[in-house]
Amino acid sequence: MRVEYKEVNRMKKNGKFILLTRAEFKDWINNTKFSRKMRRVQNHHTYLPDYNTFRKNKKYFSLVKNMEYYHVHTAKFSQIAQNITTFPDGMIMICRSMNRNPAGIKGANTGGICVEHIGNFDNGKVNSEHQKTVLWVNAVLCERFNLTPNTTSIVYHHWYDLRSGKRKDGKGTTKTCPGRKFFGGNSVSACKKYFIPRVIDTIKNMNKKEVKVMEKDQTVSNYAKAAVALMKELQIMIGDEKGNFNPKDPITRQDLAVVAMRIIEQQK
Ligand SMILES: [Zn+2]
């Protein structure tokens, strides 16, 4: 809970890079127009940088800029390869323009959205906060672009032959990406068993929660919906005893004291 609250204050922009919390990401995706047709979500791990790299310097922007430098100078891409990066603490970064096909998987870039998850998941599992974000990003993208979550709309790099760009489901010349320990494995069957059902659950819960929060608060303005939902979820601002948020009511000094106390308590 504490981690999520702190994230709220971190939304930042640096050139084309936009750093977002899960709630902000959903808002951003749902309120942005895109000019190309999105057909599938690619899941990758970065291998390097990994969890250790991130732990050492938690600098989101320098981390993606270093990746971009490598992609431009060594791999000779025009810019950073991935559209989206996810971080070990659950934060999300928009990187390459979403309107451009990524340089993620030979044979699957047209209509692809490349998501790079920072970490080496050959070595270890995705941590729990990061899992929430990985599932969330896949869920939000499937919803926004009307993709039914399955192993056609959600793909792993490992399933594509690196030379021909053909999908061979793990046969041929492949990378292990997104890692042998990525949500129970990098195979198509592991994805069907351990990943897709959780993306489906995430979509269900995401919508359930929003409906519950919003059904009593029809008057919450669009710009504030994500913030109101988060404040209620974190129990920082709950509303009256009947569960009404009363979004347009004024706040008193004593209300503000209660809110401040809850924020302080959550940071302990
Ligand atoms: Zn990959």
Residues whose N, C-alpha, C, O or C-beta is under 5 A from the ligand:
A	BS01	ZN	H44 H45 G104 H157 C177
